[in-house]
């Protein structure tokens, strides 16, 4: 298990906090696996705001071009 830190814009951060967004579409560059922790740090485009939240990854979707997922990208779900 590892922690993966990522920037996230305020509108998406708020959706995660409200519980209406339970996934991230990201470049597949961190070798994410189920049970890793995704640490989302709010970024306003210039600086970090100080707000952050962690989610345990439950599912990783990769290599699914038949569903429109481009090579080199993955969807992380919690």
Secondary structure, DSSP 8 states (H G I E B T S, - for coil): --EEEEEE-HHHHHHHHHTS--EEEEES-S---TT-EEEEEEE-SSSEEEEEEEEE--EEEES-GGGT--TTEEEEE-
